[in-house]
Amino acid sequence: MAERKLRMAVPIKGWLVNPRRWSVKNILNLAEIGEYYKEGKDVHFKSSDPEIEVIPVRASDVPYFLNASLFDIGITGTDLIREGDTSDSNLEYICDLGCRFCKFKR
């Protein structure tokens, strides 16, 4: 019987994917996990590791998908985890990737 792949949810668009130095897109490329590509208007992810299945989803959906055990690991903003209904959650915060910082202006 084939072993189950690790399922990873990654943002499909937004600041976490923009081509900046520490975007999720670049981090996954540097880690040699794979790369994003476009097919028409759709965004896909090609994994270079046969044991990892990376699926682009809306960043706001990542906490819910993880909570429902549809994915094993995911990348999203900490604000989405704090603001979402995760009161009965088993989500675990691992680290800050430093992709985006919020600045307030007076």
C-alpha positions, 0 to 999 in steps of 0.5 A, spaced: 500 500 500 502 506 498 504 511 503 499 517 504 503 524 501 504 530 506 498 535 504 500 542 504 496 548 503 499 554 500 496 561 499 494 562 491 495 569 491 496 576 495 502 578 499 504 571 501 505 569 494 508 576 491 515 576 488 519 579 494 525 576 497 521 572 503 514 570 499 512 563 500 513 562 493 520 564 494 521 560 500 518 554 497 523 555 491 529 555 495 527 549 499 526 545 493 519 543 494 517 546 487 514 552 484 508 556 482 505 556 475 499 559 471 495 555 466 490 560 464 487 564 470 488 558 474 494 558 479 497 551 480 503 548 484 508 543 481 512 539 487 519 536 486 518 532 492 513 526 490 512 525 498 509 532 498 502 534 495 502 542 495 495 545 493 494 553 492 488 555 496 485 562 499 489 564 505 483 565 509 481 558 508 487 555 510 485 555 518 479 552 516 482 546 512 487 545 517 482 544 522 478 539 518 484 535 517 484 536 510 491 538 510 497 536 514 500 543 514 499 550 511 501 557 510 497 563 512 497 569 515 497 569 523 491 575 523 487 570 519 488 564 525 487 570 530 480 572 527 477 566 524 473 561 528 478 557 531 476 556 538 475 548 538 482 548 534 488 544 534 492 549 530 499 549 532 503 556 530 510 554 528 514 560 526 513 567 523 516 567 515 516 575 516 513 575 509 509 582 511 508 587 516 503 592 517 504 599 518 499 604 521 499 611 519 497 617 523 
